[in-house]
């Protein structure tokens, strides 16, 4: 079994064990784990978030997860923004449909990135790479990613912290959906402000 297969097979208990083992380092392991997942997407992000929440507490664990995920996404985006011009030319020549997807993303930037960032099973590395090689403004990417990842991490954190209670009290699910709607609306307003 390769080390990549071993990393992909980690459970939240495994991740929590490592976080507890290195708790003397403070929030650093809780930030680094999701940051590394942005660079090595085979790592189980949901397990990392749940482990953070159980190791640090609901809100602190969610915050460290969010900082790590957003920092990693921005690093991938900036790397491909800097070095991805040839990669984009190759993709547009070899795969015309991918080129049209990049163009579509440039036109509708905020909404697709925000929505994709909200879902935990989205191939976020792919989204970050495509956004990086597009001409999408940096601010739009940062705002959409930060807000979308916040929604995703809050949902996973609340569900992972007290899953049984979530089903017993459906108002919590309604509250999560309302937060999702408010963040989406605020993001659209910010997008229109920055793209004028």
Secondary structure, 3 states (H helix, E strand, C coil): CCHHHHHHCCCHHHHHHHHHHCHHHCCHHHHHHHHHHHHCCCCCHHHHHHHHHHHHCHHHHHHHHHHHHHHHHHHHHHHHHHHCHHHHHHHHHHCHHHHHHHHHHHHCHHHHHHHHHHCCCCCHHHHHHHHHHCCCCHHHHHHHHHHHHHHHHHHHHHHHHCHHHHHHCCHHHHHHHHHHHHHHHHHHHHHHHHCC
